[in-house]
Amino acid sequence: MSRDNAGKQAVAGFAGSAAVQDAIRRALEEDIGSGDASSLAVVGPDDRCRGRIVSRGGFAVAGLDVAAQVFLRVDAGITASCLCADGDIVKRDQPVMEIDGPARSVLTAERTALNFLQRMSGIATTTRLYVEHVKDTGVAILDTRKTTPTLRMIEKYAVRCGGGENHRMGLFDRILLKDNHLAHWRKHHTGDLADMVRGARSAYPDLAIEVEVETVEDCARVAAAAPEWILLDNMSVDQLKDCVTVCAGRSRTEASGGITFETVAAVAATGVDAISIGALTHASAWADFSLEFSD
């Protein structure tokens, strides 16, 4: 499956997973508190409404099923029908969901549903823009752990909807030895960096190992132990090319550090296997959607 199509492949049961349902529960509790005073004050208990969620720009969509789950959690009597799929590209004024149900409940769920949809679609849209800059290179665009606390699964799902790929989910599923690990090793051990990698391999033989380096020389030292990945941090294009040559046949390479829309294509052209961009999740602008009542 190509990366261009990967973003359109929904993760089975994602919106119904325990982690997503817990996030929805906490978000609604935060917003509703003791009750939606505004809607209770002016909307009758038997009043009904119809409406559509409409895009206010061109975006890659993510979070439609999550938004639908918000409406259903507030009131199982609401019908929330998605008009497109996560990963689709929508245009300005394009409807993405139809809503029908008790008016009080729809109004109570509206903001929380839109918050998830707008946040997730913003991440997916930013990711898609980066992916487009490196298309046909075979280079993967990766996220990082720079996510909103407790919302990592949701934000990383949005990256996938935009055609990106997920790096490790947390501290538990990959060894990533960063600058402070290296500094600590050099202070407290007599072996070289290759010995550090071998020690990590011995401690966790079933986990992939990645090591962050900042110089070509350290890249060569680490590559001697053949970790699965070497992260090339804040390097120039020439340094990246040298490291790709050093790592050939031994470790895959990931470029990282301050990479922007203006520089990502040049970085991809160096031959690295992946580019990680923290801004996908920590600096993406929200996409703009609104709920419009039709009657």
N, C-alpha and C positions, 0 to 999 in steps of 0.2 A: 504493500500500500504506500503510495507516495505521500510525502509530507503535506502536499497541497490538499489532499483529501483527508488526511488524518484528523484535522480539526473538526470534520463533520461527523466523526464516528462517536456516537454517544457512549458513555460508560454506563453499562447496564446497572440500573438500580441506584445511580449516583444520588439523585435527589432524595431517595428514600432511605439512604444509609443512616446509620445511627449518628454519625458525626454531623451530617448536614441537618438532620432533624433536631439535634440538640442545639445547633447554631440558630435555627429558626425559632425554636422555643425561647431561647435566651433573648433573641432580638425582639420578639413580640412582648415578652415580659417587661423588657426595658422600656418599650414604647407605650404599651397600654396601661401598665401599672394597675390602678384600681378601677380603670374603665375609661372608654373613649367618651369623655364628657361632651365634646363638640357634637358628635353624631347622636349620642343619646338625647341631647337637648333639642335638636331640631329635626331629626329624622324619625318617622313613625316606625313602630316595631314590625309592621307588615308591609312597609314600602319596599319596592324592588327597583332594580336598575339594570341597565345594560351599558356596556362601554367597551372601549378598545384601548390597548396600550400601543402607542404610536412612537416610532423612532423620529427623533428631531435632527438626525444627521446620518451620514454613511458610517456604519459600524459593523464589526464582526460581533455576532451575538453570542452571549454566554449567560446561562442562568435562567433560561425560560422555565425549565422544570422546577427549579428552586423557587422562583416567583410563584408558580402555580401551587406549589406545596404550601406556601405562606397563606394564600387565600383559603385553601382547603383546611389548614390547621385552625384558622379563625372560625370557619363555618363550612362544614361538609356539604351544605346546601348550595355553595357557590360552584358554578361551572366556569372553569378557566381553560380555554381551548387555544393551544399554541398554533400559530399560523405559519411558523417556520421552525427551523431546528437550530440548536446550538452549533456554532461553526459557520452558519450561513452569513453572507454579507447582505445587509439591508440598506435601503436608500432612505433619504429624508422623506418624512410623512408616510412611510410604509407601516401598516399595522402589523404587530407581531403576536398579539394575543387578544382574544375576545373574552369578556367577562360578563356573566349573567348571574344575578342572585340577590339576596337580601341587601338592601342599600346600606344599612348600618354596618353590616359585616364587611362589605366591599370597601367602604370608606375606612374602616378600622385597619384593614390589611394593606391598604394602598401604599403607604409610604415604605413600610418594611419590604414589601414585594419589590417596589421600584429600587430601593437601596441595593438589594442583592443584584438585581438585573443590571443596574447602572454601573456598579462597581465591577462586576464580573465582565460585562461587555467592554468596559474601558480597558481592562487588562488584556482581553482577547484582541481588541483592536490594535493596541500598541504592539502586542506580539506579532500580529499579522503583518504590520508594517515592517518590522525587523525581518520576518521570514521572507517577505517580498524582496528586500534588499539583497538577500543571499540566495535567491532561487537559482536552481540549476548548478549550484556549487557542491551540493551534497553535505554542506555544513549544517549541523543542528543548532537551533537557538534554544538555549537552556535557561530555566529560571534558577533562583537561589533560595536560601532560607530567609531572605529579607521579606518576610510576610507579616501580615497583621496577626498578632498572637491569637490563637484559638481558631483562626480562619484559614490556616494553611491549605487544608485539603480543598476548600472551595476556590481559593486563589490559584492553586496549581492546576485545578481542573480547567479554570478559565484560560490558562496558558495553553493547555492542550487544545481547547476550542479554537485558539488563534493559530494553530499549526506548530506551536513550539513543543518542546519536550521537557519532561521533569527531570531535574537533578535529584539528589537524594531527598527523601521526605523529612529526614531528621538526623539526629546524631547516631541513630541505631542501625541504619541500613547501608552505610558505606563509611569506610575510614577515609577521612580527609585531613591530612596533616598540614596545617597552615603555618604562617610565619611564626606565631608564638610557640607552636609545637617544636618547630625547628630550632628556635632560639633556646628553648628549654633543653632540648636534646644536646645541643652543642655545649651548653654550660655544665651538664651533669653526666655526660657520657664521653668516652674516649673514641668510640667508633665513628665512622663517617656516615653520611646520609644514607648510603646503601644499606648499612647495618641497621639503621632505624627502620627502613622499609622491611627488611627481613624480620626484625623483631615484631613489627605489626602483623606481618603475614603469619608468624608463628602463633601469635595471640588470637587472631581471628582468621583462620584459614578459609572460611566460607564467605568472607566479605571482600568486595572489590576495594582496592587501595588507590587513593589519589593523593598526590603530594604537590603542594603549592611551592613554586620557585620564582625568584625574581631576577635571576641571571642565567645566562647560557651555561656557565660553569657549573652551577648547582643543578641545572637540568641534566647535564652529563653525569654528574655524580649519582643522582637519583635514578636515572635511566639504567644504570648498571645493575640495579636490582629488579628491573622490569615491573614496576607497578602497572596496574591496568590503565591508569590515567596520570598525566602530569598537567597541573594547572599553571599556566604561564601568566603571571600577574603583572599588569601595567608595563608590558614590554613594547618596544618599538616594532614596526613591521619587519625590519631587518633582523632583530633578535628573534622574533617569532619564526621567521624562515629558518634561521640557524637551529632553533630548537626542534622544529619539525624534522630537519635532517638528522639531528642527533637521536631523536626518538624513533625513527623509522624502523618498523619491524619489532619494536620492543614495547612501546607504550603509546596510547592514544593521547591526543593533545587537546586541551581546552584553554582558549584565550579568555581573559577576564580583566576588568578594571577600566572604568570610565569609557566604555565603548558606546558610541552614539550612532544615530542614523547616518551621520556624515562619514563615520569611519568604519562602520561594520563591513561594508563590501571589501575594503582594502584588507581588513583583518582576515576575512574569509578567504581572500585570494592567496594568503600565505601558505595554505595547505593544512591548517588546523582542522581537527575533526569536529569541534564544537566551539560555540561562543556563549558564555554565560553572562546574563545581563540582569542585575538586581533591580533595575528600573522597571522591568516588566510588572513587578508587583508593588514596589514601594513608591513609584513616581508616575504611574499611569493616571491620566485624567479620566474622570468618570464620563461614560457615555450618557447622552441625554434622551430619556424616554418620558412620556407622560401618559396618564390615564385620562381619557376623554369620555364622558358620558354621552350616549347617543339619545337617550330619552329618560 
